[in-house]
């Protein structure tokens, strides 16, 4: 009897060790969605999904709905029937798979455990805290060394990319909560989207001073300056004419199609409303002032976070449109967040 008891105990210990090693080695606790996430959230392709947080019905399955937010290759490693790894995809733009929307680069650390990709080690910390609140030990048993997640006002990586339909983790435009009353709790503090105190405190500040652009139109962009004392934003837009000039039109300096536009105006909270001016008649490096400086429409910029903004223009001579902006470099993000 003692021998059998010892064997049973040894078997239990061995089983526990194998489970622990499988879960908590150098890889994620769940390498892919089907490796454990489906235990609570169900099969990604079948059935009408109901949120485990607020009970809202998505009206369709998880896979179909996610296809409205990001490209299929942004989640899958290869073909669309392949497993979905949590931190790697086949898409060069949406390269981070699940943690591209469910984690922030600002949460990444170099000393945590639970990720086989050191550059992403720590991403998803806020989501893990949310799960910890539901089931104590659900994540901490395998993950350790997470940094304290940054605030809800900092967007996940995918939100700032052209082609993603979700732009704002503070949910000012409702995009993140289009399948229910609340969206994600990215920082794991129990507050969600616009109700999060981080979002309510967010506003334009001199940390926005930078070069901004849309990756889809690289070679064009904006220089933006915030004048806090006067409550004004100034913008210079480096772009081209709405049509290419004839081939026989030449320029002594630069390209005959080059255009530069300026705009300035007041800001309130996270939004600036600017009057557009088109200057003409000047000569390179000349002390003579421009001949004309004509107002031509308006520009509105709404900052979603310190890393992304949405610019809407209404310029009678050029048309109307919307441009998603990100910084060319991230040097001033920390200053913006501190302010």
N, C-alpha and C positions, 0 to 999 in steps of 0.2 A: 504494500500500500504506500509506504514511504517512497519507494522507487517510482511508482506511478505518479505520485504527487510531485516529485522532483522533476520528472519528465514533463508533466503538464505545466509546471511553473517555468521551466526552461523554454518550452514552446511559446508560452505567452510573452516572455521577455524577448525571445528571438523575433517574434512577430512584431512586437512594439518597436524594436530597433530597426527592422526592415522598413516599417512604415515611416519612422522618423527620418531615416536616411533618404527614403524616396521623396519625402516631403521637404526636408530641410537641409539638403545638401547645398551645393553652390547655385542651384537653380531656383526659379520661382516655386512657391508652394504648389501652384497650378501652372504648368507650362503653357497650357492652352485652355480655351473655354470649356472644351469637353472633358478636361481633366479634373473638374471639381466645381466650376462655376455653375454648371448645368444642374447640380444637385439641388440648388435653391431656385434657380431662374428658369430651368427647363431647357428643352431642346431649342436651339436658335432658329430652326427652320419650321417648327410645327406649332399650330395652335395660336389663338389670339392671346397675346401676352397681357398680363395684369401686373402692374407695378407692385413690388413687395413693400414699397415705402408708403404710397398713398392710395393704393388700390385702384388707380385709374386704368381703364382699359385702353390699350394702344390701338385697338381696332384691326390689328394684323400681327404677324409674327415678328420676332426680334430682328431677323435677317432683313425682311422687306423694309422695315422702318429705318434701320440703320443705313440702308441703301439710299435713303432720301437725304442723309446727312453727309456721307462721305463715299468715295468710290470703293467698289468691291475690293480692288487690289490694295486699298489702304488698310484692310484687315487681314486678308488671306496671304499666305506665303507663296502660293502658286495658283493652281486652278481654284475655281469657286467652290469646289467640294472639299478642298483640303482643310485641315485643322486651322483654327485661328489662334496663332501664338499671341500672347498678351503684350509683347513688347517688340515685335518685329513683323514687318509686312513686305510684300513684293513691290510696293509703290515707292518710288524714289522721293516723292513729295510727302506723302502721308506715311513716312517710314516707321512710325512708332507703334502702329496697330492700336490696340485697345488703350494703352496709356497715352496715346496722342490726344484723346479726349478725356480720359479718366485719370490724368496725372499731369503734373507741371514740371518742366525742366528745373525750375527754381527749387524743387524739393529734392533734387538729386544730390546724393552724397557719395563719397568715395570709400566709405568704411562700413556700409551696411551689409547685411546678410539676407539673401533671399532673391538674388537676381544674377543670372548668368551673363549679363551684359553690363560691365562696370560703369560704362558711360551713362546708363539709365538707372543705376543703383540708387533707389530711394524714390523714384517716380511712382506715383500711385499711393503715396503715404497718406493723403487725405482720405482716399477711398478705403484704405485699410482701417483708418480710425473709425469711419462710419460703420464698417462691419464689426469692429471690436465692440461698439456700443450695442449691437444686436446680440452678439454672442461672444462673451469675454474669452479671449484666447484664440479666436477664429483665425487671426493672422499673426499675432505676436509669438505664437509657438514656433513659427518658421522664419518670420521677418524680425530683424532687430537692427538698431542703428539708424532708424529713420530720423530725419530732421523734423523739427516742428514745421508743418506745412505752411506755406505762405498764404496770404489772405485770399478770400473768394474773388477779389477784384483783379487777381492775376489770372489771365486766360491760360488754359491748356494749350499745348503746342499746335494742335490741328486747327484751333479756332481762328488763328490769324492767317491761315493759308487760303489762297484763291481756290475755289472749288468746294470749300466747306460751307455748308449752309448755316452752321452755328457759329456765331461771332462773339458772343458776349456771355461770360460766365456769371455776370451780375444780372442777366436776363432782362435788361431794360427794354428790349424789343420783343420779348416773349419767345424767342427762337428756341431756347433751351428747354422750355416747358410746354412745347406744343402738343404733348401727349398727356398732359395732366396739370394739376395746379402748381406743382413745384418741379424743379429740375434737380441737378446734381448738387451734392454737398461736397465740393471739391476740396475743401480744407478740413473736413471732418469735425467741425465745431458744432454741428447740430442746427446751424442756421443755413438757409438755402437761398441762393440767387439774390434778388433785389432786397430780400428781407435781412440779408446778412449785414452786420454793422460795417464790415469792410467796404461794401458797395456803397452804402449810404454816405460814407466819409470821402468817397473818391471825388476829385475835382481837378480841373486844369491847373497846372502849376509850371514854373520855369523848367522843371525836369523834362517837359515835353520838347524843349528846344533841341532841334536835331534835324537831320536829313531823313525824310520819309519817302517811301515809294511803294508801288505795287509790283511784286516779282513778275507778273505777267507782262508788264510794260517796262522792263529794265532798260535804262538809258534815258528815262524820263523820271521826274520826281519833284519833290517839294522841299524847300527849306522853310521851317516854321520856327517862329520866335514868339514867346509869351512875355509880355511886359506886365508884370504883376502890379506895379505901382499905379499904372494907368488903366489896368483892367482890359488891355487890348491884346489881340493876336495879330501878328503880321505873317504873311505867307508869300513866298516867291515860287511860281510854278514854271518849271523848265520843260517845255514840250514842243510840239510841232504844229504846223497849220493843219486844218481839217482835211486838206487835199494837198498832194505833192505839187509843187510848182512845175511848169513846163521844163523839159530837159535843157532848153537853151537859156534858162534863167540861171545866172551865176552869182556868186557872192565873193567879195574880196576876203572876208574873214568869216569862217564858219560855214554853215549850210543855209541856202536861201529859204529853206522851210522851217528854220528855227523860230520858235516863239517863246517869249517870256511874259508872264502875266503876274501881276501882284494883287494882293487882296489884304484888307485889314478891317477889323471890327471888334466889338466887345465879346466877352465870353461870360457864361454863367454856369456854374457847376461843371458838367462834363462836355458842354457844347459851346462852340464859337460860331457866330454868324457874321460873315465878312462880305464887304462890298468889293467887287472885282474891278480892277483898273487895267486898261491896255494902253501902254505907252508907245509912242512912235515919233519918228522925225529926228532922233538923235544920231550922233556920229561917234564912233569908237574913240574913247579916251579924250573926248572934247569937253571943254568947259561950258559950251553952249547948252542950255537946258533943252529937254525934249520939246518938240513942237506941240504935241497933244498928249493928254493924259485923261482918257475918256472912261467913265464908268460903264461897265458892260456886264450886268447881272450880279449874281450872288453865289457864295460858297458857304456851305454849312459843314462843320467838322464835329463829329461826336466821337469822343475817345471812349473806347470800350474798356481799356486798361492802359497801363503805362507802356504797353508794347504794341497796341493796335488801335486803329481808329477807322471810322467810315466817313469819307468825304462825299458830299452830294453837291453837284454844281448845276446851276441854271444860268447859262450864258447865251443870250439871244443870238450872238454871231456864230456860236459853235454848237449849241444844243444843250440837252440835259443828260445827266448820267450820275452814276455812283461808282466810287473807287474805294476798294478796301486797302488800307495803308498799314505798313509795318515799318519799323526803323531799319535803316540800312546797317547800322551797328547798334549794339545794345549797351554802350558805355554809360548812358544816362538813365537807364532803367532804375538802378538802385537809388539815385538821387530823386527821381520822380516818385518812387514808392515811399521814400522817407518823408518827402514833403506832403 
